[in-house]
Amino acid sequence: MSKKLIFLLLAAVWVAMPSAVASLKYDTLTSADGLSNSSVNCIYQDSTLMMWFGTWDGLNAYNGYGFRTYKFAPDNANTISNNVIRNIVEEAKGILWVATDYGINRIDVENDRIERFYPGYEDNGPTAEQVFSVAAAADGTIFCAATGWGIACYDKALGRLSALNVPQFNSSEIRAVYYGGQNTLLLHTVQEELVRIRYGLSATGSMEVREKVGLFPEGGVKSVFDSRTALYLVTADAEIYRYERRDGELAAVICIAASATGDRSRSPVRFRPM
């Protein structure tokens, strides 16, 4: 994440809730406490309240007292595929999915078992960073994406990934996949577009795409940040949008450029669900 994007998000919180920010109390966790690396890419809290920190050098589980670190070991297949952690989601209690710079991992925490997946890159590794991403629907359905390859859904019965075809969409240009609410995914592309698709089960029981809508067809979405109930989008023109998973509403919640000058008269722009 760039320093500019971090500044935009912090500025938005400060402008929106200055008194709340001022009253926050916090502690720090560093390498002295057992954190494997001080550069943290993602943070996730699972259903058991375990905190997970994805860093540039390993995955860290924190139970409030100490860390357990997961790292790649070339001579051990029961380790994560790569140490650069990009995002973390939960399939069910005790089962996490972790996207790295080389591969996606399904971690059965209770049974200490790790499965590795390399969609589209089984034979040759990727040549760029942030190729893989993973998203979890509310019912635990897992979707994986790989730039240059496409999107897949995890088939629990078969224990493998099944490709998901999106009509009139070049899936190889996907940058990341996000859960967008009931039967909905949001696809962030390398052209900085944001595409919403709705999916369902076909008569044969396979996953199929039933609707595709471009929310930002002209591009300009620089980054997407995931929270429990919503997604936050940072655009090239210094605006932050909030996408509500509950009803699919997309609204411009703040313009950093205007807020920095004290002008808060700008009305939010809302896009009603389609």
Protein Blocks (a to p, Z undefined) as FASTA:
>chain_A
ZZklmmmmmmmmmmmmmmlmmmpccddddfknopabfbdfbdcddfkopacdddfeocdd
dehjaccdddddfklmkbcfbfbdfbdcdfbghiacdddfeocddddfknopacdddehi
lmbccfbehkbccdddfkopacdddehiaccdddfknopacddddehiafklpfbdcdeb
ehiacdddfkopacdddddddfkopacdfbdcdfblngoifbdcddfkbccdddfkopac
dddfklopacdfbdfklmmnopakbccdddddZZ
